[in-house]
């Protein structure tokens, strides 16, 4: 007498649908923010395209190149968008963003733009602190990070080093303080801003006033 094959088939199907065999989505935090270890003597970064490429390259060197990285920079005329303004806040996704040590920097855009700089959080892609006003910092001070942005992440007109293409002493760029500090470790007013503390001296030399031509990078 022939035996039914259905019990066997059902057994196989049941095994193939077990929870152990189902694909699982990645979970947990991933690195999505850093200050560049690479520096620039001038404000000429090659525009947004050149700055984005720098972010992508540095991310790849530490194993995070599979994500899409964007520079936190604003411009008045973006060639990729019919020469319309590009606001830094619109370029970086919606969060959350974790630093190189997988510590949360901000959950979303609102939280990001309401916070102050912090030397323990605003680290480079290798997890190193940026020279600043914090106790024990090496010299020289390099906490001025180029953004061209207002505190809300929108473009600061006339303060973008000609959309990050100029090394002229006749133009300037807005910077933030990665450590959220000014002289004597002051955290008063704009000096605490990570993205809009003051204008640099000019775009021919990023060092005066405490800079090194660094930028912020975010993964979208």
C-alpha positions in Angstrom: 0.0 0.0 0.0 1.4 3.5 -0.9 2.0 5.8 2.0 1.0 9.5 1.8 3.8 12.0 1.4 1.9 14.8 2.9 3.2 14.4 6.5 6.7 14.7 5.2 6.0 17.7 3.1 4.3 19.4 6.0 7.2 18.7 8.2 9.6 20.3 5.7 7.4 23.4 5.3 7.1 23.8 9.0 10.9 23.6 9.4 11.5 26.2 6.7 9.3 28.7 8.3 10.9 28.6 11.7 11.9 31.9 13.4 15.5 30.9 13.2 15.5 30.9 9.4 13.7 34.3 9.0 16.0 37.2 7.9 16.5 39.8 10.6 16.9 43.6 10.1 20.0 45.2 11.5 19.5 46.6 14.9 21.3 48.9 17.3 23.1 52.2 16.7 25.5 52.9 13.8 28.1 55.6 13.4 26.4 58.5 11.6 28.4 61.6 12.6 32.0 62.9 12.9 34.2 66.0 12.6 36.8 65.5 9.9 40.3 64.7 10.9 41.3 66.1 7.6 41.8 69.9 7.5 41.9 72.6 4.9 44.1 75.7 5.0 41.5 77.7 3.0 37.7 77.8 2.6 38.0 76.3 -0.9 36.7 72.7 -0.3 35.7 72.1 -3.9 32.1 73.2 -3.2 29.6 70.8 -1.8 30.7 68.0 -4.1 34.3 68.2 -2.9 33.2 68.4 0.8 30.8 65.4 0.4 33.6 63.4 -1.2 35.9 64.2 1.8 33.2 62.9 4.2 32.7 59.7 2.2 36.4 59.1 1.9 37.1 59.5 5.6 34.1 57.4 6.5 35.4 54.6 4.3 38.8 54.7 6.0 37.2 53.6 9.3 34.8 51.1 7.8 31.6 53.1 7.4 31.8 53.8 3.7 28.7 51.8 2.8 26.5 54.7 4.1 25.9 57.9 2.2 27.7 60.8 3.9 27.1 64.5 3.5 29.0 67.6 4.7 27.1 69.8 7.0 27.5 72.9 4.9 25.1 75.6 3.5 25.5 77.4 0.2 23.7 80.2 -1.5 23.9 78.7 -5.0 23.9 74.9 -5.4 24.8 73.9 -9.0 23.1 70.6 -8.4 19.8 72.3 -7.7 19.5 75.1 -10.4 21.7 77.4 -8.3 19.1 77.6 -5.5 20.2 77.8 -1.9 21.1 74.6 0.0 20.7 74.5 3.7 22.9 72.2 5.8 20.0 70.9 7.8 18.3 69.6 4.6 21.4 67.6 3.5 21.9 65.3 6.4 18.8 63.1 6.8 16.6 62.9 9.9 18.7 61.0 12.4 19.4 59.6 14.9 23.2 60.2 14.7 25.8 58.5 16.8 29.5 59.4 17.0 32.5 57.2 16.4 32.1 55.8 20.0 28.4 55.0 19.3 27.3 57.7 21.7 24.1 59.5 20.7 24.7 63.1 19.4 21.0 63.8 18.6 17.9 61.8 17.8 16.5 64.2 15.2 17.0 67.6 13.5 15.1 69.5 16.2 17.3 68.0 18.9 20.4 68.5 16.9 19.8 72.2 16.4 18.8 72.9 20.0 22.0 71.5 21.5 25.4 73.0 22.2 28.8 71.8 21.2 30.5 69.2 23.4 34.2 68.1 23.1 33.3 64.6 24.4 30.6 64.1 21.7 31.8 66.0 18.7 34.7 63.6 17.8 36.5 62.9 14.5 35.9 59.7 12.6 38.6 57.9 14.7 36.9 58.9 17.9 39.5 61.6 18.8 38.6 64.9 20.4 39.1 68.2 18.4 41.5 70.7 20.0 39.6 73.4 21.7 39.1 75.3 25.0 38.4 72.2 27.0 40.7 71.4 30.0 43.8 69.5 28.9 43.3 70.2 25.2 46.4 70.1 23.0 47.3 73.3 21.1 46.6 75.0 18.8 42.9 75.6 19.2 41.0 74.1 16.2 37.4 74.0 17.4 36.1 76.4 14.6 34.2 74.0 12.3 33.1 75.5 8.9 29.3 75.4 8.3 28.2 78.6 6.5 25.0 78.2 8.6 22.7 80.0 11.0 21.9 78.3 14.3 18.8 76.7 12.8 20.9 75.1 10.0 19.9 77.5 7.2 22.3 79.3 5.0 24.1 82.3 6.5 24.1 84.7 3.5 27.5 86.0 2.6 29.3 83.7 5.0 30.0 80.6 2.9 33.5 81.3 1.4 31.7 81.8 -1.9 29.9 78.5 -1.5 33.1 76.8 -0.4 35.0 77.5 -3.6 37.1 80.5 -2.5 40.5 81.0 -0.9 40.1 84.8 -0.9 40.9 87.1 2.0 38.0 89.3 0.9 35.3 86.7 1.9 34.4 84.9 5.1 32.6 81.8 6.3 30.5 81.1 9.4 31.9 78.5 11.8 30.7 76.6 14.9 32.5 75.5 18.1 32.8 71.8 18.3 33.5 72.0 22.0 30.8 74.6 22.7 33.3 76.9 24.4 34.9 80.2 24.0 37.8 81.9 25.9 38.1 80.9 29.5 35.7 78.0 28.7 32.8 80.4 28.4 29.6 78.7 27.1 27.7 82.0 26.9 25.6 82.9 23.9 26.8 82.1 20.4 30.1 80.7 21.7 28.3 77.5 22.8 26.9 76.9 19.3 28.3 73.9 17.5 27.2 75.2 14.1 27.0 79.1 14.2 29.4 80.7 16.7 31.0 83.4 14.6 32.6 84.2 11.2 36.1 83.2 10.5 38.8 85.9 9.8 38.7 85.1 6.1 38.7 82.3 3.6 42.4 82.6 2.7 43.5 81.2 6.1 41.2 79.1 8.4 43.6 79.1 11.4 43.1 82.6 12.9 40.4 82.7 15.6 40.8 79.0 16.3 40.2 77.0 13.2 41.8 74.4 10.9 39.3 74.1 8.1 37.4 71.1 9.5 33.8 70.2 8.6 31.0 68.1 10.1 29.9 64.9 8.3 26.6 63.1 8.7 25.3 59.9 7.3 21.9 60.2 5.7 
